[in-house]
Amino acid sequence: QVLSFQQAVAAAGSTLAHADQTLRALDAAERSFSRGDSAAAAASLSTARARLSALGGQASRLLPTAAGRTDALVAKLEDGLRPALLEAISGRQPAE
């Protein structure tokens, strides 16, 4: 029984550490976006999304706002990058 309790405590600690790393990645993505660094924002956002996915069903209990924050940041990145991407695809020079 002592061993199973220790294993449960270790698993809970690992899950909480993973949740903390998820929030750190999401915070980093938001900071990068706010300073205009879309590449860094996208990289950190990718990490945050992967970590959220790894948490599975526990994500919504441990990090109830993370999915919404992630979705909002994805939308902002897409909105910010869409004009330049469309110009690049069409072969036009970006407006300055």
Phi, psi and chi 1 to 4 in degrees:
 res  aa     phi    psi   chi1   chi2   chi3   chi4
   1 GLN       -  -39.7  -91.5 -177.1  -33.0      -
   2 VAL   -63.0  -41.8  171.2      -      -      -
   3 LEU   -64.1  -42.9 -176.4   58.2      -      -
   4 SER   -67.3  -35.0   63.9      -      -      -
   5 PHE   -64.7  -43.7  175.4   73.7      -      -
   6 GLN   -63.5  -39.5  -71.3  173.6  -26.2      -
   7 GLN   -65.5  -39.5  -70.3  171.0  -27.9      -
   8 ALA   -65.8  -41.0      -      -      -      -
   9 VAL   -65.7  -41.7  168.2      -      -      -
  10 ALA   -63.9  -41.3      -      -      -      -
  11 ALA   -65.3  -41.1      -      -      -      -
  12 ALA   -64.5  -41.4      -      -      -      -
  13 GLY   -62.7  -40.6      -      -      -      -
  14 SER   -64.9  -42.3  175.5      -      -      -
  15 THR   -63.7  -43.1  -60.9      -      -      -
  16 LEU   -65.4  -37.8  -69.8  175.0      -      -
  17 ALA   -64.6  -40.0      -      -      -      -
  18 HIS   -64.2  -40.8 -164.9   83.5      -      -
  19 ALA   -63.8  -41.3      -      -      -      -
  20 ASP   -62.3  -43.1 -179.5   59.8      -      -
  21 GLN   -64.5  -33.8  -67.5  167.8  -11.6      -
  22 THR   -64.1  -47.2  -56.9      -      -      -
  23 LEU   -64.3  -38.0  -76.7 -179.3      -      -
  24 ARG   -62.4  -41.9  -72.2  176.9 -169.3  -91.7
  25 ALA   -65.9  -40.3      -      -      -      -
  26 LEU   -67.5  -41.9 -175.8   52.0      -      -
  27 ASP   -61.2  -42.0  -71.5  -16.1      -      -
  28 ALA   -63.3  -39.5      -      -      -      -
  29 ALA   -63.0  -44.0      -      -      -      -
  30 GLU   -66.7  -39.9  -70.4  171.7  -23.6      -
  31 ARG   -64.1  -43.6  -78.4 -168.0  -51.9  -84.1
  32 SER   -61.6  -43.4  -65.1      -      -      -
  33 PHE   -62.7  -42.8 -179.7   80.5      -      -
  34 SER   -67.8  -23.4   67.4      -      -      -
  35 ARG   -96.0    7.1   67.8  174.1 -175.1  -93.2
  36 GLY    85.5   14.8      -      -      -      -
  37 ASP   -98.7   83.3 -171.1  -13.8      -      -
  38 SER   -63.3  -36.2  -63.4      -      -      -
  39 ALA   -65.0  -45.9      -      -      -      -
  40 ALA   -66.9  -37.7      -      -      -      -
  41 ALA   -61.8  -44.7      -      -      -      -
  42 ALA   -64.7  -39.3      -      -      -      -
  43 ALA   -65.2  -47.1      -      -      -      -
  44 SER   -66.5  -36.6  -66.8      -      -      -
  45 LEU   -64.3  -39.4 -175.1   58.4      -      -
  46 SER   -61.0  -42.3  175.9      -      -      -
  47 THR   -63.6  -45.7  -61.6      -      -      -
  48 ALA   -61.0  -42.9      -      -      -      -
  49 ARG   -65.6  -39.6  -69.6  176.2   86.6  177.3
  50 ALA   -65.1  -41.0      -      -      -      -
  51 ARG   -67.7  -39.5  -69.4 -174.3  178.1  -76.3
  52 LEU   -60.5  -43.8  -86.8  173.0      -      -
  53 SER   -62.3  -40.1  178.2      -      -      -
  54 ALA   -66.6  -28.5      -      -      -      -
  55 LEU   -72.9  -19.6  -76.1  169.2      -      -
  56 GLY    60.0 -136.8      -      -      -      -
  57 GLY   -64.2  -20.2      -      -      -      -
  58 GLN   -72.6  -20.9  -66.1  176.5  -33.0      -
  59 ALA   -58.6  -45.0      -      -      -      -
  60 SER   -68.8  -27.4   62.2      -      -      -
  61 ARG   -81.5  -40.6  -70.0 -170.7  -55.9  -85.5
  62 LEU   -83.2  -34.4  -66.7  171.2      -      -
  63 LEU  -132.0   70.4  -51.7  169.7      -      -
  64 PRO   -62.8  -22.5   19.0  -27.8      -      -
  65 THR  -100.8   -7.1   62.3      -      -      -
  66 ALA   -63.5  -42.8      -      -      -      -
  67 ALA   -63.2  -42.9      -      -      -      -
  68 GLY   -64.9  -42.0      -      -      -      -
  69 ARG   -63.1  -40.5  -73.5  171.8   61.0 -167.0
  70 THR   -64.1  -47.9  -61.0      -      -      -
  71 ASP   -60.7  -41.1  -67.6  -16.2      -      -
  72 ALA   -64.1  -40.5      -      -      -      -
  73 LEU   -70.0  -37.9 -172.3   53.6      -      -
  74 VAL   -59.2  -44.9  166.6      -      -      -
  75 ALA   -63.0  -41.9      -      -      -      -
  76 LYS   -64.4  -42.0  -72.0  178.0 -175.1  177.5
  77 LEU   -63.0  -45.5  -81.8  169.5      -      -
  78 GLU   -61.5  -44.1  -72.7  175.3  -11.9      -
  79 ASP   -62.5  -39.1  -72.3  -13.2      -      -
  80 GLY   -72.4  -33.1      -      -      -      -
  81 LEU   -91.6  -20.7  -64.0  174.3      -      -
  82 ARG   -55.9  -48.7 -173.8  172.6  -71.9  117.3
  83 PRO   -59.6  -44.8  -24.6   34.5      -      -
  84 ALA   -66.2  -37.9      -      -      -      -
  85 LEU   -65.8  -43.7  179.7   60.4      -      -
  86 LEU   -64.4  -38.7  -69.1  174.1      -      -
  87 GLU   -65.5  -41.2  -73.4  177.9    1.0      -
  88 ALA   -64.4  -41.1      -      -      -      -
  89 ILE   -65.9  -39.2  -69.9  171.6      -      -
  90 SER   -79.5  -10.9   69.5      -      -      -
  91 GLY    86.8    5.5      -      -      -      -
  92 ARG   -83.1  158.7  -67.3 -178.9  -73.6  158.4
  93 GLN   -80.6  141.0  -66.4  -64.0  -41.8      -
  94 PRO   -64.5  145.9    7.7   -9.8      -      -
  95 ALA   -69.6  139.0      -      -      -      -
  96 GLU  -115.5      -  -65.8 -174.4   28.5      -
